[in-house]
């Protein structure tokens, strides 16, 4: 399923409103249960370019159609997001 621009906007808005220590994954999953969401440290995403930034996070789009996720830059290919937290 393609990620909708409204979903990405909603994720970004949520990231802007959460406290820095708060885990954004549970509220995002509660709002968008069909969206695959993962969180990691920004250093885990070295060499990749984020699709967007919000709050203390880089937001990466991922294609979840196969067993192994891959980073993409197209909403039509994306089925989820990886949120990379900055220190």
Secondary structure in CASP SS format (residue, H / E / C, confidence):
PFRMAT SS
TARGET T0000
AUTHOR 0000-0000-0000
METHOD secondary structure of the structure
MODEL  1
X C 1.00
X C 1.00
X C 1.00
X C 1.00
X H 1.00
X H 1.00
X H 1.00
X H 1.00
X H 1.00
X H 1.00
X H 1.00
X H 1.00
X H 1.00
X H 1.00
X H 1.00
X H 1.00
X H 1.00
X C 1.00
X C 1.00
X C 1.00
X C 1.00
X C 1.00
X C 1.00
X H 1.00
X H 1.00
X H 1.00
X H 1.00
X H 1.00
X H 1.00
X H 1.00
X H 1.00
X C 1.00
X C 1.00
X C 1.00
X C 1.00
X E 1.00
X E 1.00
X E 1.00
X E 1.00
X E 1.00
X E 1.00
X H 1.00
X H 1.00
X H 1.00
X H 1.00
X C 1.00
X C 1.00
X C 1.00
X C 1.00
X C 1.00
X C 1.00
X E 1.00
X E 1.00
X E 1.00
X C 1.00
X C 1.00
X E 1.00
X E 1.00
X E 1.00
X E 1.00
X E 1.00
X E 1.00
X E 1.00
X C 1.00
X C 1.00
X C 1.00
X C 1.00
X C 1.00
X C 1.00
X E 1.00
X E 1.00
X E 1.00
X C 1.00
X C 1.00
X C 1.00
X C 1.00
X C 1.00
X C 1.00
X C 1.00
X E 1.00
X E 1.00
X E 1.00
X E 1.00
X E 1.00
X E 1.00
X C 1.00
X C 1.00
END
